[in-house]
């Protein structure tokens, strides 16, 4: 009999429930769409129903020690409460851990998705063996999970790691509600806004842009389109270079303040590292303290498409105390 865990990954488009072991090996994964036509209680009841079935199916293989829930913030992790995430309208002050514990009688823990991914990459991915790791989501938005001195650091009230809110320039693309922010330059939404920003700055009348061999309305441009065009299109390459430059500047702030061994970048960097690396490194060398920079490696996330699954399982594994923290 081995220790087993449930992982619940809650997103604005889809949710998944996983059964796995303490090595975050997935025994089974069940995915359902997030139904915005139904209440949060109805969505949660579906997740609980799937959880019951997985527990019943694998109960002879081991004992389920904890449930880990990974969800975008804002959250109150200590209370186990989801607090109105922008991608989950109607999920307002939901005591989700209490709901799972009452239904399943298993300890349940909640973590924001950046922290969950940080723990996953620290224990099972690119950060294995390190004591000081920063994980950056670098996807739809930009958030950080911080592993400091061998422990997950969440801050006084769970708000540590909101690096996307750092302002890098006085003006620029908007991210996290702030023009010129780290998220404005280094996220999927921010990169698309950077394209619009540059076009409108040069010609306020333009409503479309040509990238590669295709012309797009400005409001239909995505980061994926820009990165696909960048190898052959000068304007797309300029946008990517600008993203990389500000990525280097933002990373320099983290390197100087936190002095990590590794900074692990997810999503967009995993797919676009070859296009971003040179400009990122150039400005990181320019901006960061040499001693701190030389001690830190900047690497893509290693778990790839498995990251969300491993992250959800890692919440329960980590918070249950299976791993002994090193002081």
PLY file of the C-alpha trace (Angstrom):
ply
format ascii 1.0
element vertex 327
property float x
property float y
property float z
element edge 326
property int vertex1
property int vertex2
end_header
0.00 0.00 0.00
1.42 3.37 -1.00
0.50 6.97 -0.29
-1.85 8.30 -2.95
-3.06 11.82 -3.69
-5.73 13.63 -5.65
-4.85 16.69 -7.69
-7.49 19.15 -8.87
-6.45 21.67 -11.54
-9.07 24.42 -11.91
-8.93 26.74 -14.92
-11.21 29.13 -16.73
-11.56 26.81 -19.74
-11.18 23.34 -18.28
-10.64 21.48 -15.03
-8.92 18.18 -14.36
-8.92 15.69 -11.49
-5.98 13.33 -11.11
-5.08 10.38 -8.98
-1.37 9.89 -8.41
1.33 8.77 -6.03
3.91 10.68 -4.00
6.27 10.73 -6.98
3.54 12.65 -8.85
3.08 9.75 -11.26
-0.43 9.98 -12.66
-2.61 6.89 -12.29
-5.59 8.44 -14.03
-6.66 11.85 -15.28
-10.23 13.04 -15.91
-10.82 16.37 -17.64
-14.07 18.34 -17.91
-14.87 21.78 -19.35
-15.41 24.62 -16.90
-19.10 25.41 -17.39
-19.73 29.14 -16.98
-23.45 28.61 -17.50
-23.55 26.71 -14.21
-22.79 27.93 -10.71
-19.45 27.36 -9.05
-21.17 24.92 -6.67
-22.37 22.84 -9.63
-18.89 22.82 -11.14
-17.32 21.86 -7.81
-19.85 19.07 -7.26
-18.79 17.54 -10.59
-15.14 17.63 -9.46
-16.08 16.02 -6.15
-18.05 13.30 -7.95
-15.03 12.49 -10.15
-12.83 12.48 -7.04
-15.09 9.96 -5.30
-14.92 7.64 -8.31
-11.12 7.81 -8.46
-10.83 7.13 -4.72
-13.12 4.12 -5.07
-11.23 2.83 -8.10
-7.76 3.02 -6.54
-8.52 2.40 -2.86
-6.98 -1.08 -2.98
-3.74 0.35 -4.39
-3.15 2.73 -1.49
-4.48 5.27 0.96
-5.40 8.78 -0.23
-3.50 11.14 2.06
-4.50 14.56 0.70
-6.20 16.52 -2.04
-4.25 19.34 -3.70
-6.08 22.09 -5.58
-4.27 24.38 -8.02
-6.16 27.49 -9.15
-5.44 30.97 -10.43
-5.59 33.72 -7.83
-6.55 35.68 -5.91
-6.77 33.05 -3.18
-6.59 32.80 0.58
-4.52 29.65 0.83
-4.72 29.40 4.63
-8.52 29.57 4.62
-8.74 27.40 1.51
-10.76 30.10 -0.22
-10.99 31.07 -3.90
-11.48 34.83 -4.10
-13.02 35.93 -7.40
-10.38 34.98 -10.02
-10.93 36.96 -13.26
-11.18 33.76 -15.33
-13.80 32.25 -13.00
-16.71 34.71 -12.82
-19.06 33.92 -9.96
-16.45 32.00 -7.95
-16.56 34.56 -5.15
-15.13 33.72 -1.69
-15.58 29.98 -2.23
-14.37 27.83 0.69
-13.39 25.07 -1.68
-11.17 23.11 0.73
-14.00 22.85 3.22
-16.32 21.54 0.49
-13.85 18.80 -0.50
-13.02 17.87 3.09
-16.68 17.56 4.05
-17.44 15.45 0.99
-14.34 13.22 0.92
-13.06 13.32 4.52
-9.52 13.88 3.23
-7.29 16.87 4.12
-7.45 19.37 1.25
-5.02 22.17 0.41
-5.25 25.12 -1.99
-2.38 26.82 -3.83
-2.24 29.42 -6.57
-1.12 27.96 -9.88
2.25 29.75 -9.98
3.21 28.38 -6.55
1.95 24.92 -7.47
4.03 24.92 -10.65
7.05 26.17 -8.71
6.82 23.23 -6.31
6.34 20.81 -9.21
9.40 22.03 -11.11
11.42 22.21 -7.88
10.71 18.63 -6.89
10.22 16.89 -10.23
11.58 19.16 -12.94
14.27 21.68 -13.76
14.73 22.83 -10.14
15.45 19.40 -8.64
18.23 19.57 -6.06
18.14 23.37 -5.71
17.36 25.38 -2.59
16.54 28.74 -4.20
14.33 28.66 -7.28
12.06 31.17 -9.02
9.40 29.85 -11.38
7.74 32.26 -13.84
4.49 31.22 -15.50
5.10 33.32 -18.67
1.79 32.25 -20.20
-1.50 34.12 -20.44
-0.17 36.24 -17.56
3.07 36.49 -15.61
3.37 35.35 -12.03
6.12 33.83 -9.93
6.40 30.97 -7.48
9.27 31.34 -5.03
11.26 28.54 -3.41
13.60 30.20 -0.89
15.96 28.28 1.39
14.26 25.04 0.46
10.73 26.22 1.24
7.81 27.63 -0.70
7.50 31.32 0.16
3.98 32.76 -0.09
4.43 36.03 1.82
2.44 37.60 4.65
-0.98 37.09 3.07
-0.25 34.92 0.06
0.63 37.76 -2.32
4.35 37.00 -2.78
5.46 36.48 -6.36
3.20 38.98 -8.14
6.14 40.05 -10.30
3.94 40.82 -13.30
2.92 44.03 -11.52
6.48 45.43 -11.52
6.67 48.49 -13.77
9.61 48.32 -16.19
8.86 51.45 -18.25
6.77 54.57 -17.76
4.67 53.74 -20.81
4.16 50.57 -22.80
1.89 47.57 -23.27
-0.61 46.90 -20.50
-0.42 43.87 -18.23
-1.86 43.34 -14.75
-3.73 46.63 -15.21
-0.51 48.62 -15.50
1.12 50.12 -18.60
4.79 49.22 -19.00
4.59 46.32 -16.53
6.66 43.14 -16.57
3.48 41.25 -17.51
2.79 43.80 -20.23
6.02 42.82 -22.00
6.26 39.15 -21.01
2.93 37.33 -21.27
0.66 36.12 -24.02
-1.77 38.99 -23.61
1.05 41.47 -23.11
2.92 40.48 -26.27
-0.25 40.89 -28.33
-0.78 44.30 -26.71
2.86 45.18 -27.42
2.16 44.64 -31.12
-0.87 46.94 -30.96
1.06 49.48 -28.92
3.89 49.70 -31.43
1.55 49.88 -34.44
-0.63 52.59 -32.91
2.38 54.57 -31.73
3.72 54.75 -35.29
0.38 55.13 -37.08
-2.69 55.74 -34.90
-4.98 55.24 -37.90
-3.90 51.67 -38.63
-6.39 48.96 -37.72
-4.48 45.95 -39.06
-0.96 44.61 -39.34
0.87 42.25 -41.69
2.89 39.52 -39.99
4.61 37.02 -42.24
2.45 36.73 -45.32
-0.89 37.37 -43.65
-2.70 40.51 -42.57
-4.61 40.55 -39.29
-6.95 42.99 -37.57
-5.04 44.34 -34.58
-7.53 42.88 -32.13
-6.96 39.39 -33.55
-3.17 39.28 -33.22
-1.86 36.73 -30.69
1.54 35.95 -29.25
1.51 32.65 -31.15
1.06 34.46 -34.48
3.91 36.86 -33.63
6.35 34.10 -32.66
5.50 32.03 -35.73
6.21 35.02 -37.98
9.35 36.23 -36.17
11.96 34.10 -38.02
11.10 35.76 -41.36
9.17 38.95 -40.55
11.16 42.02 -39.36
8.31 43.58 -37.39
7.45 40.35 -35.61
11.16 39.89 -34.86
11.24 43.41 -33.41
8.34 42.58 -31.08
10.03 39.39 -29.89
13.33 41.22 -29.37
11.51 43.85 -27.29
9.91 41.09 -25.23
13.30 39.45 -24.69
14.93 42.74 -23.74
12.36 43.44 -21.04
12.45 39.83 -19.92
16.17 40.33 -19.26
15.48 43.53 -17.34
12.79 41.90 -15.21
14.91 38.85 -14.51
17.77 41.11 -13.41
15.52 42.52 -10.66
14.77 39.00 -9.42
18.42 37.92 -9.65
19.62 40.95 -7.66
16.96 40.70 -4.95
16.62 36.92 -4.50
19.99 35.55 -5.66
18.44 32.26 -6.90
20.26 29.23 -8.26
17.75 28.86 -11.07
14.97 30.83 -12.68
12.61 28.49 -14.52
10.41 29.92 -17.26
7.22 28.25 -18.44
4.90 28.21 -21.43
5.99 30.87 -23.96
9.68 30.56 -23.09
9.54 26.76 -23.44
8.30 27.18 -27.02
10.20 30.36 -27.93
13.52 30.10 -26.10
15.64 30.27 -29.27
13.99 33.55 -30.27
14.20 35.13 -26.80
17.49 33.89 -25.39
19.97 36.30 -27.02
18.17 39.56 -26.18
17.26 38.26 -22.72
20.87 37.35 -21.93
22.20 40.64 -23.30
20.06 42.77 -20.99
20.39 40.41 -18.05
24.18 40.78 -18.23
23.79 44.54 -18.56
21.41 44.98 -15.63
22.19 42.29 -13.02
25.03 42.17 -10.52
27.75 39.95 -12.03
28.20 37.82 -8.89
24.48 37.09 -8.61
24.09 36.56 -12.35
26.95 34.06 -12.52
25.32 31.96 -9.78
21.97 31.72 -11.58
20.90 29.60 -14.55
17.89 30.62 -16.64
16.17 27.48 -17.96
12.86 26.43 -19.53
10.40 24.37 -17.51
11.19 20.67 -17.83
7.76 19.13 -17.23
6.23 20.42 -20.46
2.60 19.50 -20.99
2.66 17.53 -17.71
3.29 20.63 -15.62
-0.34 21.42 -14.72
-1.03 17.82 -13.69
2.14 17.46 -11.63
1.52 20.88 -10.07
-1.95 19.92 -8.82
-0.66 16.68 -7.31
2.33 18.50 -5.82
0.09 20.77 -3.75
-1.26 17.84 -1.76
2.07 16.03 -1.58
3.95 19.12 -0.36
1.36 20.44 2.07
0.71 17.01 3.59
4.29 16.94 4.88
5.40 13.90 2.87
8.48 15.91 1.89
10.56 17.11 4.82
11.52 20.75 4.40
15.16 21.58 4.84
15.92 24.68 6.89
0 1
1 2
2 3
3 4
4 5
5 6
6 7
7 8
8 9
9 10
10 11
11 12
12 13
13 14
14 15
15 16
16 17
17 18
18 19
19 20
20 21
21 22
22 23
23 24
24 25
25 26
26 27
27 28
28 29
29 30
30 31
31 32
32 33
33 34
34 35
35 36
36 37
37 38
38 39
39 40
40 41
41 42
42 43
43 44
44 45
45 46
46 47
47 48
48 49
49 50
50 51
51 52
52 53
53 54
54 55
55 56
56 57
57 58
58 59
59 60
60 61
61 62
62 63
63 64
64 65
65 66
66 67
67 68
68 69
69 70
70 71
71 72
72 73
73 74
74 75
75 76
76 77
77 78
78 79
79 80
80 81
81 82
82 83
83 84
84 85
85 86
86 87
87 88
88 89
89 90
90 91
91 92
92 93
93 94
94 95
95 96
96 97
97 98
98 99
99 100
100 101
101 102
102 103
103 104
104 105
105 106
106 107
107 108
108 109
109 110
110 111
111 112
112 113
113 114
114 115
115 116
116 117
117 118
118 119
119 120
120 121
121 122
122 123
123 124
124 125
125 126
126 127
127 128
128 129
129 130
130 131
131 132
132 133
133 134
134 135
135 136
136 137
137 138
138 139
139 140
140 141
141 142
142 143
143 144
144 145
145 146
146 147
147 148
148 149
149 150
150 151
151 152
152 153
153 154
154 155
155 156
156 157
157 158
158 159
159 160
160 161
161 162
162 163
163 164
164 165
165 166
166 167
167 168
168 169
169 170
170 171
171 172
172 173
173 174
174 175
175 176
176 177
177 178
178 179
179 180
180 181
181 182
182 183
183 184
184 185
185 186
186 187
187 188
188 189
189 190
190 191
191 192
192 193
193 194
194 195
195 196
196 197
197 198
198 199
199 200
200 201
201 202
202 203
203 204
204 205
205 206
206 207
207 208
208 209
209 210
210 211
211 212
212 213
213 214
214 215
215 216
216 217
217 218
218 219
219 220
220 221
221 222
222 223
223 224
224 225
225 226
226 227
227 228
228 229
229 230
230 231
231 232
232 233
233 234
234 235
235 236
236 237
237 238
238 239
239 240
240 241
241 242
242 243
243 244
244 245
245 246
246 247
247 248
248 249
249 250
250 251
251 252
252 253
253 254
254 255
255 256
256 257
257 258
258 259
259 260
260 261
261 262
262 263
263 264
264 265
265 266
266 267
267 268
268 269
269 270
270 271
271 272
272 273
273 274
274 275
275 276
276 277
277 278
278 279
279 280
280 281
281 282
282 283
283 284
284 285
285 286
286 287
287 288
288 289
289 290
290 291
291 292
292 293
293 294
294 295
295 296
296 297
297 298
298 299
299 300
300 301
301 302
302 303
303 304
304 305
305 306
306 307
307 308
308 309
309 310
310 311
311 312
312 313
313 314
314 315
315 316
316 317
317 318
318 319
319 320
320 321
321 322
322 323
323 324
324 325
325 326
